[in-house]
Amino acid sequence: MDLLTRTRSFARACWPWLRIPFWIGIGLLFGFVLPYTLVLNKRVQDRFNDLVFAVPTRVYARPLPLAADTPMTPAALELELTFAGYSEDGHGEVANSWMKQGTRYTISSRGYAGPDGGELPKRIRVTLGNGNVQSVQDASSGKSIALTHLDPARIATLYGASQEERRFVRLADVPPLLVGGLQAVEDRDFKHHIGVDFSAILRAAFANLRAGHTVQGGSTLTQQLVRNLFLSRDQNFTRKINEALMSMLLEAHYGKDRILEAYVNDVFLGQQGDQAVHGFAAGAEFYFGRRLEDLRPQEIALLVGMVKGPSYYDPRRAPARALARRNLVLQEFANTGLLSAAQVSAAQAAPLDVVSNGQLPHNRFPAFMQLVRTQITADFDDETLRQGNLSVFTTLDPAAQLYTEQAITGTMKALGKRADALQAAAVVTDAQTGSVLAVVGSKIPGDQGFNRALDARRPVGSTIKPFVYLVALTQPERWNLASLLDDSPISMRQPDGSLWTPQNDDNQSHGQVPMVDALAQSWNLASIRLGLAVGLPRIKSFLESFGLSNVNPGPSLLIGALDLSPLQLAQLYQYLAADGHALPLVAVRGVVDGNGRTIKRYQVQAGNGEYQDAVHLTTWAMQQVALHGTASAIGNSGLAWLHAAGKTGTSNDTRDSWFAGFTGEHLAVFWMGRDDNKSTGLFGATGALRAWRELFAKLPTKPLAAAPAAGLEMAWINPADGKRTDPQCDGARQVPVIAGTLSSDTEGCFWQGVQSLFGGGHPATGSSAAPAATDTPIRN
C-alpha cells in the first residue's frame, strides 16, 4: 500500500474524532478570526493613513537683539541664554553653547526663521561694560557686527495635542547615526522581518530563562509603534496577540521607511509634569536644547538608550544610570560598525551635557499667553488653530518677564504677613513701540487662575491725574507748569442732596500752588479745580479716545474714580512714554506656518503724534514726581540716573496701590490690592512703587532724557501771572514751556510786587460750573 493510500485510510479513521474540532476551527476562522482580523486591518489602515502627528502651535519669545550701546548686564544676558536653552560648556563652539571670559561672551547661535526673515547660525563674541553691550564681533574673523539676534526661546505650546510635545521630522532629515543606531540597539532585523521577529522572540525567551528574570525583549520597532499608537500597556495574552496581528498588518500595507518615520516621531522619551515628550526631535530639544541634526554621537546614543525606559534612564534624575546606558549603546554602535573605536572612546569620555531644565515649556507664562490668544484669535479661526503646526512669534522679553515676577515676589516677601491676603499684577512694555514685554497676573508666578493684569478692573487713583494736566497743557496760552492752582477746600452738591467734600491725602489744603507741584505732590483739591476749569467733557472725551468705555462723567474722575485693568492703564501711559503716539499694545509679532511661510505679520505704524508738546511738559512734570514728589523713593535711590517719569496712585481707603512709570526704553505698571476689595494699608508709594523699583534695579534699560524735549525751552516764570520774570524775583520758577508761547519780554520783580499789592489774579484760579459728582471720592 503506498503512502497516499495509507494517509487517506488514517484520515478516514480519525475523521470521526477530528470532525467536531475541525468545524469548530473553521467556524472560528470565518466567524471570528477573519472578521476580527478585518476589523483590526481597517483600524490599522484608517489610523495610519490619517496619521498626522499632532504638531502643536509653538509660541516663541522675541529674538534677543545684540548691538553696541544696547543696555545689557551679565546677569540679564546669562538669564536670556539659559532660558533659551543655551548651555555654558567652556568653549562656545557647538551650536547652542556659550562661554564666559570676564565680561566677554562667546556664543554659538542656532539661527532661526521668523516673520521678519530670521538669521543664520553664527559664532559671535559679545563684550559688556557699564550696563551696555560694548561690542559685537564675528568670533572667527573679528569683524564688528552692527546688529545680530539670538534665536528666540520657546515659551509655550498652544492648541494641537495640548499635553504632548512633538516636532515632526522627515526620515531624510534624521541623522543617519540615529537611524542606524536605533535599529542596531532595538531591532537589528528591522529591514527583513514581517512585523514580528520570531527568532528574536526565541532569543529573548532563552536569555530571560537563563537569567531567571527579564533581561531582553523581543519586540520589534513595528510592535513598539503599534503598542504606542493602538494599544494599552497591559501585559496580557490578548494584548500581545493584537500587537502581533496589527504589526504584521502594518508591515503588509506600508513600507519600512514609512513605519520608521512614524516611530521616530512617536516614540515616548520623557515627561515634564503633565507634558509628554514624543519623538527624537522633541527629545533633542528637551534634553540638550538643540535641534536633532546638531546632536553629537554621545547625545544620539543617550536618546537611543532611553527608548528602553525614559523614566529609568532619565539623565536628570539618574545620571549615573543614564551614563552607563549611553556608553553601552555607544559600544553597540562600534560593534555594528556605525562608529570607529576612536570615536566611541571619545564619546564615552564626554559628560552627559544635559541642560538643567526641560526646554519644552508648556504655558510657562499664562497671563502673557492669555493676551497672545486674544490677539491671534482675532485673525485665525478655531479650526486653523486646532490643526496646529504654526509658529507664533511674540514680543515677550524673557528677562523682563522673569525680573517682573521676581520684583513682585520680593516685594511681597518684604511686606511680611501683610502680603498674605494681597494680590498683584504688572504689565511691562517697550516704551517706544508698544510691544508687550511682560505680563504678570498673580503674585504667584505661573498661576493659571484669574489674570488680574487683563481682567481685574480697579479704581486707578491718582495715576489718572497726568492726563488731566495733559489736557490743560494743550492750552499753553492759558496754563503752563508754573501756573498757580487753587488747593483750597471744595464742596459739591450731589444729585441725592448730599455734599461731596474731597480731601487731600494729608487732610490739609495748601493755598495757591504751582501746577508742577500739585502734580508732584498729588494734591487732590488743586487737581479737581484744574479739571473743572479745563472741562470734564474734554477730559472724558480724551480718555475715551483710547477705547475706554463707561468713563465716569463726574468730578471724582479727576482724582481716579475710574476702574481700569493694569493693561488698560498701561495703554494710557504708553501714549506718554511714546511721545504722544497712540500705539496699540501688541503681544504678537507674526505667525509662520509649518512650511516656514509668514502668514501674518503684526506691525504698528506710528503716526505723527498728537499734543506732543503737552506730552513733553507732562513727562517733565512726572519726572519731578520721581525726584521730589510722591515717588521720590526713585530719586533718592540708586535709580536716580534713570530720570524716570511716573505717578503713584492709591484708591479710596487704601484698597488699591498703583504705580506707572517709564524710562527711555521701558514702561511698567504695577498694581497691588486684595481680591475681596478690602483695605490693604498700602499707598502707591509703599506697595506698587516698591515692586517697580525692584524691577528696574535689575532690568537693563535706557534712561529718560533729563533735559526738556525738542520744542520746549526753560523759562523763569512768575506763577502769579504766567509771564517771564527774572530768576531772582520772589517765587520765580524755572520750568519748561512750549517755545514761542511766551513773550520774550521780562516783567521784572517791580511789576510782580505791584501785582501782589493790587491782588493780581491768575487764570487758573477761577472756577466753572461742572456736573455734580455721582460717586465716592478717591484718595491719592
C-alpha positions in Angstrom: 0.0 0.0 0.0 1.5 3.3 -1.0 1.9 6.3 1.3 -1.0 8.3 -0.2 -3.4 5.4 0.4 -2.2 4.9 3.9 -2.7 8.6 4.7 -6.2 8.6 3.3 -7.1 5.5 5.4 -5.7 7.1 8.5 -7.7 10.3 7.8 -10.9 8.4 7.4 -10.2 6.5 10.6 -9.5 9.8 12.5 -12.3 11.9 10.9 -15.0 10.9 13.5 -12.7 12.3 16.2 -11.5 15.4 14.3 -14.7 16.4 12.6 -16.1 18.5 15.5 -12.8 20.3 16.2 -12.3 20.9 12.5 -15.7 22.5 12.0 -15.2 24.5 15.2 -11.9 25.7 13.9 -13.5 26.6 10.5 -16.3 28.4 12.3 -13.8 30.3 14.5 -11.7 31.2 11.4 -14.6 32.5 9.3 -16.9 33.6 12.2 -14.3 35.3 14.4 -10.7 35.3 13.4 -11.2 36.5 9.8 -13.8 39.3 10.8 -11.6 40.2 13.8 -8.6 40.5 11.5 -10.5 42.5 9.0 -11.6 44.9 11.8 -8.0 45.2 13.0 -6.9 45.7 9.4 -9.3 48.6 8.9 -8.4 50.1 12.2 -4.7 50.0 11.3 -5.2 51.4 7.9 -7.6 54.2 8.9 -5.3 55.3 11.8 -2.1 55.1 9.8 -3.5 56.7 6.6 -4.8 59.6 8.6 -1.8 59.8 10.8 -0.8 63.4 11.0 1.2 63.8 14.1 -0.3 66.5 16.3 2.3 69.1 15.9 1.3 71.8 18.4 1.5 75.5 17.6 4.7 76.7 19.2 5.0 80.1 20.8 8.3 82.0 20.9 9.6 85.0 22.8 11.2 87.8 20.9 14.7 87.3 19.4 17.4 88.9 21.7 18.9 91.9 19.8 22.6 92.5 20.4 24.3 95.7 19.2 26.8 98.2 20.6 25.2 100.5 23.2 22.3 98.2 23.8 21.5 98.1 27.5 22.7 94.7 28.9 24.1 93.3 32.1 25.9 90.0 32.6 23.1 88.7 34.8 20.5 89.5 32.2 22.5 88.0 29.3 23.1 84.8 31.1 19.4 84.6 32.1 18.4 85.1 28.4 20.9 82.4 27.3 19.7 79.9 30.0 16.1 80.5 29.2 16.7 80.0 25.5 18.3 76.6 26.2 21.9 77.6 25.7 24.5 75.8 27.9 27.8 77.1 29.2 30.3 74.5 28.1 33.5 76.5 28.4 34.1 76.6 24.6 31.1 78.1 22.9 31.9 76.2 19.7 28.9 73.9 19.4 25.6 75.4 18.3 23.6 76.4 21.4 26.5 76.8 23.7 28.5 79.7 25.2 31.5 80.5 27.4 32.5 83.5 29.5 35.8 85.2 29.9 35.5 88.2 32.2 33.0 90.4 30.6 33.3 88.8 27.2 30.9 86.1 26.0 31.5 83.7 23.1 28.2 82.4 21.8 27.4 79.9 19.1 23.8 80.7 18.0 21.4 78.2 16.4 19.9 80.6 13.9 16.2 80.9 13.3 13.5 81.6 10.8 10.8 84.1 11.8 8.2 86.5 10.4 11.0 89.1 9.7 13.3 86.6 8.0 15.5 85.4 10.8 19.2 84.8 10.9 21.7 82.0 10.1 23.7 80.3 12.8 26.9 82.2 13.7 29.6 82.3 16.4 29.8 85.7 18.0 31.8 87.5 20.7 29.9 89.9 22.9 31.7 92.3 25.2 29.7 94.0 28.0 30.6 97.0 30.2 28.9 99.8 32.1 25.5 98.3 31.8 25.7 98.1 28.0 26.9 96.0 25.1 30.3 97.4 24.3 30.9 95.5 21.0 29.6 92.5 19.0 32.1 90.7 16.7 32.3 87.7 14.5 34.2 85.2 16.6 36.1 83.8 13.6 37.1 87.0 11.7 37.0 89.5 14.5 34.9 91.9 12.3 32.4 94.1 14.0 28.7 93.2 13.7 26.3 96.2 13.7 23.3 94.1 14.9 22.5 90.5 15.4 19.9 88.4 17.2 19.9 85.3 19.2 17.2 82.8 18.4 14.1 83.2 20.5 13.2 80.9 23.4 10.2 78.7 23.1 7.8 79.8 25.8 4.6 77.8 25.3 2.6 75.3 23.3 -0.9 76.1 22.0 -3.7 74.1 20.7 -2.9 70.8 18.9 -2.3 68.0 21.4 -2.3 70.1 24.5 -0.4 67.8 26.7 2.2 66.4 24.2 5.3 68.0 22.7 6.3 66.8 19.2 8.5 68.2 16.5 7.7 66.3 13.3 10.8 65.4 11.1 11.1 63.6 7.8 13.2 60.5 7.9 15.5 62.0 5.3 16.3 64.8 7.8 17.1 62.4 10.7 20.9 61.9 11.3 22.0 58.6 9.8 23.7 57.6 13.0 20.3 57.8 14.8 18.6 55.7 12.1 21.2 53.1 12.1 21.8 53.2 15.8 18.2 52.8 16.7 18.0 49.6 14.6 21.3 48.3 15.9 20.1 48.6 19.5 16.3 48.0 19.2 15.7 45.8 16.1 18.7 44.6 14.0 16.4 42.6 11.7 14.0 45.5 11.1 14.6 45.6 7.4 13.8 41.8 7.0 11.1 40.7 9.4 7.3 40.9 8.8 6.5 42.9 11.8 7.2 40.1 14.3 10.7 38.7 14.6 10.2 35.1 15.8 13.9 34.4 16.1 14.3 37.5 18.3 11.4 36.2 20.5 13.1 32.8 20.9 16.5 34.5 21.7 14.8 36.7 24.3 12.9 33.8 25.9 16.2 31.8 26.2 18.1 34.7 27.7 15.4 35.5 30.2 15.0 31.8 31.2 18.7 31.6 31.7 18.9 34.8 33.8 15.7 33.9 35.8 14.2 37.3 35.1 13.5 39.6 32.1 16.8 40.9 30.7 15.9 41.1 27.0 12.9 41.9 24.9 11.8 40.5 21.6 9.6 43.3 20.4 10.4 44.8 17.0 10.2 48.6 16.3 7.0 47.9 14.5 5.5 46.2 17.6 6.6 49.1 19.7 5.0 51.6 17.3 1.7 49.6 17.3 1.8 49.5 21.1 2.2 53.3 21.2 -0.4 54.0 18.6 -3.2 51.5 19.2 -2.8 49.6 22.4 -2.6 49.9 26.2 0.4 48.9 28.3 -1.5 45.9 29.9 0.6 42.8 30.0 -1.9 40.1 29.0 -2.3 37.5 26.2 -5.0 39.3 24.3 -2.9 42.5 24.0 0.1 40.5 22.8 -2.0 38.7 20.1 -3.4 42.0 19.0 0.1 43.6 18.9 1.4 40.7 16.7 -1.5 40.8 14.3 -1.5 44.5 13.9 2.2 44.6 13.4 2.0 42.1 10.6 -0.9 44.0 9.1 1.1 47.3 9.3 4.1 45.7 7.6 1.8 44.3 4.9 0.4 47.7 3.9 3.3 50.2 4.5 7.0 50.4 3.6 9.8 50.2 6.2 10.7 53.9 5.8 7.1 55.0 6.5 7.0 52.8 9.6 10.4 54.0 10.8 9.5 57.7 10.2 6.4 57.2 12.3 8.4 55.6 15.1 11.0 58.4 15.1 8.2 60.9 15.6 6.1 59.0 18.1 8.5 57.3 20.5 8.0 58.4 24.1 11.1 59.9 25.6 10.1 61.6 28.8 7.8 63.7 30.9 7.8 67.2 32.2 4.9 67.5 34.7 1.8 66.6 32.7 3.5 67.2 29.4 4.7 64.2 27.5 7.7 64.4 25.2 7.3 62.4 22.0 9.8 61.9 19.2 13.5 62.2 18.9 13.4 65.8 17.6 11.5 66.9 20.7 13.7 64.8 22.9 16.8 66.6 21.5 15.4 69.9 22.5 14.1 68.7 25.8 17.4 67.2 27.0 20.0 69.1 25.1 18.3 72.3 24.0 19.4 71.7 20.4 17.9 70.6 17.1 18.2 66.9 16.3 20.6 67.5 13.4 23.0 69.3 15.7 23.4 66.4 18.1 26.8 64.7 18.7 27.2 60.9 18.8 27.1 60.7 22.5 23.9 62.6 22.6 22.3 60.4 20.0 23.4 57.4 21.9 21.7 58.7 25.1 18.4 59.2 23.3 18.5 55.8 21.7 19.3 54.2 25.0 16.4 56.0 26.7 13.9 54.2 24.5 14.3 51.2 26.7 13.0 53.2 29.7 12.7 57.0 29.6 12.0 57.2 33.3 14.5 54.7 34.5 17.3 56.2 32.4 16.3 59.9 33.0 19.6 61.7 32.8 18.5 64.4 35.2 17.2 62.1 37.9 19.5 59.2 37.4 22.7 60.5 35.7 24.9 57.5 36.6 22.4 55.0 35.3 21.9 57.1 32.1 25.7 57.4 31.6 26.1 53.7 31.8 23.3 53.1 29.4 24.6 55.7 27.0 28.1 54.1 27.0 26.6 50.6 26.4 24.7 52.0 23.4 27.9 53.6 22.1 29.6 50.2 22.3 26.8 48.7 20.2 27.4 51.5 17.7 31.0 50.3 17.5 30.0 46.6 17.3 27.8 47.3 14.3 30.4 49.5 12.5 28.5 52.7 12.9 31.3 54.4 14.8 35.1 53.7 15.0 36.8 52.7 18.2 38.4 56.1 18.5 35.0 57.9 18.0 33.4 55.7 20.6 36.2 56.2 23.1 35.9 60.0 22.8 32.2 59.9 23.1 32.2 57.7 26.1 34.6 60.1 27.8 32.3 63.0 27.3 29.9 64.2 30.1 26.1 63.9 29.6 25.9 67.6 28.9 22.1 67.6 29.6 20.6 71.1 30.1 19.4 71.6 33.7 15.8 72.4 32.8 13.5 71.0 30.1 13.3 73.2 27.1 9.7 72.5 26.2 7.8 74.9 28.5 4.1 74.4 28.4 2.3 77.7 29.1 5.0 79.0 31.5 3.6 82.5 31.4 -0.2 82.1 31.4 -1.0 85.8 31.9 1.0 86.7 28.9 -0.3 83.8 26.9 -3.9 84.9 27.5 -3.1 88.2 25.8 -1.5 86.3 22.9 -4.6 84.1 22.5 -6.8 87.2 22.5 -4.8 88.8 19.7 -4.3 85.8 17.4 -7.9 84.5 17.7 -9.0 87.8 16.1 -7.2 86.7 12.9 -7.3 82.8 12.9 -10.4 80.7 13.2 -10.6 77.8 15.7 -10.1 75.1 13.1 -6.8 76.6 11.9 -5.6 76.9 15.5 -6.7 73.4 16.4 -4.7 71.9 13.4 -1.6 73.4 15.0 1.8 73.3 13.2 2.1 77.1 13.5 4.9 79.2 15.0 3.7 82.3 16.8 6.4 84.8 17.4 5.6 87.1 20.3 7.1 90.2 21.9 7.8 88.6 25.2 11.2 89.6 26.8 12.3 86.7 29.0 14.5 88.9 31.2 11.7 91.5 31.7 9.2 88.8 32.4 11.3 86.9 35.0 12.5 90.1 36.6 8.9 91.4 36.9 7.9 88.2 38.6 10.9 88.4 40.9 10.0 92.1 41.7 6.5 91.1 42.9 7.8 88.1 44.8 10.5 90.2 46.5 8.1 93.0 47.4 5.6 90.6 48.8 8.3 89.0 51.0 9.4 92.4 52.3 5.8 93.2 53.3 5.7 90.2 55.6 2.4 89.0 56.9 0.6 91.9 55.3 1.2 90.2 52.0 -0.7 87.0 52.8 -4.1 88.5 51.7 -2.6 90.6 48.9 -2.5 90.1 45.2 -0.5 91.7 42.4 -0.3 92.3 38.7 2.0 94.0 36.3 2.4 94.9 32.6 5.8 95.9 31.0 6.0 97.3 27.5 8.6 98.8 25.1 8.2 102.5 25.7 8.7 103.4 22.0 6.9 100.6 20.2 4.0 99.4 22.4 5.3 95.8 22.3 4.2 94.0 25.5 7.3 92.6 27.1 5.9 91.0 30.3 2.6 90.3 31.9 2.1 89.0 35.4 -1.4 88.2 36.6 -0.8 86.9 40.1 1.7 87.2 42.9 2.4 83.5 42.3 4.5 83.2 39.1 2.9 80.8 36.6 -0.5 80.8 38.3 -3.1 79.5 35.8 -6.0 81.2 37.6 -7.6 84.7 37.4 -5.5 87.1 35.3 -5.6 90.4 37.2 -3.4 92.1 34.6 -6.1 91.8 32.0 -9.3 91.1 33.8 -9.2 92.9 37.2 -10.6 96.4 36.8 -9.9 98.5 39.9 -10.0 102.3 40.7 -6.8 103.8 39.4 -6.5 106.6 42.0 -4.1 109.4 41.2 -2.5 107.6 38.3 -5.2 109.4 36.2 -4.0 112.9 37.1 -1.3 113.3 34.5 -4.0 113.1 31.8 -5.9 115.9 33.5 -2.8 118.0 33.5 -2.0 117.0 29.9 -5.3 118.2 28.6 -4.8 121.5 30.4 -1.3 121.9 28.9 -2.7 121.6 25.4 -3.8 125.2 26.0 -0.4 126.9 26.6 -1.9 130.3 26.3 -3.8 129.6 29.5 -1.7 127.2 31.5 1.9 126.2 32.0 3.7 124.2 34.7 4.3 127.3 36.8 0.6 128.3 36.7 -0.9 128.7 40.2 -3.7 126.3 41.1 -6.1 126.7 44.0 -5.7 123.9 46.5 -8.4 125.2 48.8 -11.3 123.0 50.1 -14.2 122.3 47.7 -17.7 121.0 48.3 -20.2 120.0 45.6 -23.8 119.0 45.9 -24.7 115.5 44.7 -28.0 114.5 43.0 -29.2 113.0 46.2 -28.7 116.3 48.1 -25.5 115.2 50.0 -22.3 117.1 49.7 -19.2 115.7 48.1 -16.2 117.0 50.0 -13.0 115.5 48.8 -9.7 116.0 50.7 -6.0 115.8 50.1 -4.3 112.7 51.4 -2.7 114.8 54.3 -6.1 116.3 55.1 -4.6 119.8 54.5 -5.1 122.4 51.9 -2.1 124.3 50.5 -3.5 127.5 49.0 -2.1 128.7 45.7 0.4 126.1 44.4 2.3 125.8 41.1 0.9 123.2 38.7 4.1 121.2 38.7 4.0 120.9 42.5 0.3 120.0 42.5 1.1 117.0 40.3 4.3 116.1 42.0 2.6 116.0 45.5 -0.6 114.6 44.0 -2.9 117.2 45.7 -6.5 116.3 45.0 -8.1 119.7 45.6 -5.8 121.5 43.1 -6.3 118.7 40.5 -10.1 118.9 40.9 -10.2 122.6 40.4 -7.9 122.4 37.4 -10.0 119.6 35.8 -13.2 121.6 36.3 -11.6 124.6 34.7 -10.4 122.5 31.7 -13.9 121.0 31.4 -14.9 117.4 32.3 -16.3 116.7 28.9 -12.9 117.4 27.3 -11.1 115.1 29.7 -13.7 112.4 29.4 -13.5 112.5 25.6 -9.7 112.4 25.7 -9.8 109.2 27.8 -12.5 107.6 25.6 -10.3 108.2 22.5 -8.1 105.3 23.9 -11.0 102.9 23.6 -12.2 103.2 27.2 -15.9 102.8 27.8 -18.1 103.8 30.7 -15.8 106.7 31.7 -17.1 108.3 34.9 -18.6 111.7 33.9 -18.4 113.2 37.4 -15.7 115.3 39.0 -14.4 112.3 41.0 -13.0 111.1 37.7 -10.4 113.8 38.1 -8.8 112.0 41.1 -9.2 108.4 40.0 -12.8 107.2 40.1 -12.2 105.1 37.0 -11.9 101.3 37.0 -9.2 100.0 34.7 -7.1 96.9 34.4 -3.3 97.2 34.6 -3.2 96.5 30.8 -5.7 99.4 30.2 -3.7 101.8 32.4 -0.5 100.7 30.5 -2.3 101.6 27.2 -2.9 105.1 28.6 0.6 105.6 29.8 2.0 104.2 26.5 0.8 107.4 24.9 3.0 109.4 27.3 6.0 107.1 27.0 5.9 107.1 23.2 5.9 110.9 23.0 2.3 111.4 22.1 1.9 108.4 19.8 -1.3 106.4 20.5 0.2 103.0 19.9 -1.8 99.8 20.4 -0.3 97.3 22.8 0.7 94.2 20.9 1.9 90.8 22.1 2.4 89.1 18.7 5.0 89.9 16.1 3.9 87.4 13.4 2.7 83.9 12.6 4.6 81.3 10.4 3.1 78.1 9.1 4.6 74.7 9.1 6.4 75.3 5.8 8.2 78.4 7.1 5.9 80.8 5.3 4.8 84.0 7.1 1.0 84.1 7.0 0.5 87.1 9.3 2.8 89.9 10.4 1.7 92.4 13.1 3.3 95.8 12.6 2.4 99.1 14.2 2.8 102.2 12.1 3.3 105.2 14.4 1.5 108.4 13.2 2.8 111.9 13.5 1.8 112.1 17.2 -0.7 114.4 18.9 -0.2 117.1 21.5 3.4 116.2 21.7 4.5 119.5 23.4 1.9 119.0 26.1 3.1 115.4 26.5 6.7 116.5 26.9 5.6 119.0 29.6 3.6 116.4 31.4 6.5 114.0 31.2 8.9 116.5 32.7 6.4 117.1 35.5 6.2 113.4 36.1 10.0 113.3 36.4 9.6 115.8 39.3 7.2 113.3 40.8 10.1 110.8 40.9 12.6 113.4 42.1 10.8 115.1 45.0 7.2 114.1 44.8 5.2 111.1 45.9 7.6 108.8 44.1 10.8 110.4 45.5 11.9 106.9 46.6 13.2 106.6 43.0 15.2 109.9 43.0 16.5 109.1 46.5 17.8 105.6 45.4 20.4 104.3 43.0 17.8 104.7 40.2 18.0 108.5 40.0 20.2 108.1 36.9 17.1 106.8 35.0 15.4 110.2 35.2 12.2 108.2 35.2 8.8 109.7 34.9 5.9 108.2 36.8 2.9 108.6 39.0 1.7 106.9 42.2 -2.0 106.0 42.8 -4.0 105.0 45.8 -7.7 104.3 45.8 -10.2 105.2 48.5 -9.4 103.6 51.9 -6.1 102.3 50.5 -7.8 99.5 48.7 -5.5 99.7 45.6 -1.8 100.5 45.3 -0.7 101.6 41.8 2.5 102.9 40.2 3.0 103.6 36.5 6.4 104.8 35.3 8.7 104.8 32.3 12.3 105.2 31.4 13.7 105.8 27.9 13.1 102.2 26.9 10.6 100.6 29.2 7.1 101.3 30.7 5.9 99.3 33.7 2.6 99.4 35.5 2.2 97.6 38.9 -0.9 97.1 40.9 -1.3 95.6 44.4 -4.6 95.0 46.2 -6.9 92.4 47.6 -9.4 90.3 45.7 -12.0 90.9 48.3 -11.5 94.7 47.8 -10.7 95.3 51.5 -8.1 97.9 52.6 -4.5 96.9 52.1 -3.0 99.7 54.2 -0.7 100.4 51.3 -0.3 103.7 49.3 1.0 103.8 45.8 4.5 104.6 47.2 4.6 101.9 49.8 3.3 99.0 47.6 3.4 99.1 43.8 6.3 101.6 43.7 8.5 99.2 45.6 7.9 96.5 43.0 8.7 99.0 40.2 12.0 99.9 41.9 12.9 96.2 42.3 12.3 95.6 38.6 14.4 98.4 37.4 17.2 97.6 39.8 17.8 94.5 37.6 16.3 95.2 34.1 18.8 96.7 31.6 17.2 99.9 30.3 18.0 103.4 28.9 17.5 106.5 30.9 14.9 109.1 30.0 16.3 112.4 28.8 16.7 114.8 31.7 16.7 117.9 29.5 13.5 119.3 28.1 12.4 117.7 24.8 12.7 119.4 21.4 10.1 122.2 21.1 10.5 123.3 24.7 12.6 125.9 26.4 13.4 126.6 30.0 12.0 129.8 31.3 11.8 131.7 34.6 8.1 132.5 35.2 6.1 134.5 37.7 3.4 132.0 38.8 1.1 134.8 39.7 0.5 135.8 36.0 2.4 133.1 34.0 4.8 135.7 32.4 8.6 135.7 32.2 10.4 137.2 35.1 13.9 137.4 36.5 15.3 134.4 38.3 16.0 136.5 41.4 12.3 137.5 41.8 10.5 136.2 44.8 8.6 133.0 43.9 10.0 132.8 40.4 10.0 129.2 39.0 12.1 127.8 36.2 10.0 125.3 34.2 9.9 124.2 30.6 7.4 125.9 28.3 6.5 125.5 24.7 8.9 127.5 22.7 7.3 130.7 21.3 4.3 130.7 23.6 5.6 133.3 26.0 6.7 136.8 25.1 10.5 137.3 25.3 9.8 140.4 27.4 10.7 140.0 31.1 8.4 141.9 33.5 11.0 142.1 36.4 10.4 142.0 40.1 8.9 145.5 40.3 5.8 144.6 38.4 5.5 141.4 40.4 5.3 143.5 43.6 2.7 145.8 42.1 0.5 142.9 41.1 0.8 141.5 44.5 -0.2 144.8 46.1 -3.3 145.1 44.0 -4.3 141.4 44.2 -3.5 140.4 40.6 -5.2 137.2 39.7 -4.4 134.1 37.7 -6.5 132.4 35.1 -6.3 129.0 36.6 -7.8 130.0 40.0 -11.2 130.7 38.6 -14.0 128.2 38.8 -16.5 126.9 36.4 -19.8 125.0 36.6 -19.4 121.2 36.3 -21.7 118.2 36.5 -22.5 117.0 40.0 -20.4 114.1 41.4 -22.1 110.8 41.3 -19.6 108.6 43.2 -17.4 108.5 46.2 -14.1 110.3 46.5 -10.8 108.7 45.7 -7.7 109.3 47.8 -4.2 109.7 46.4 
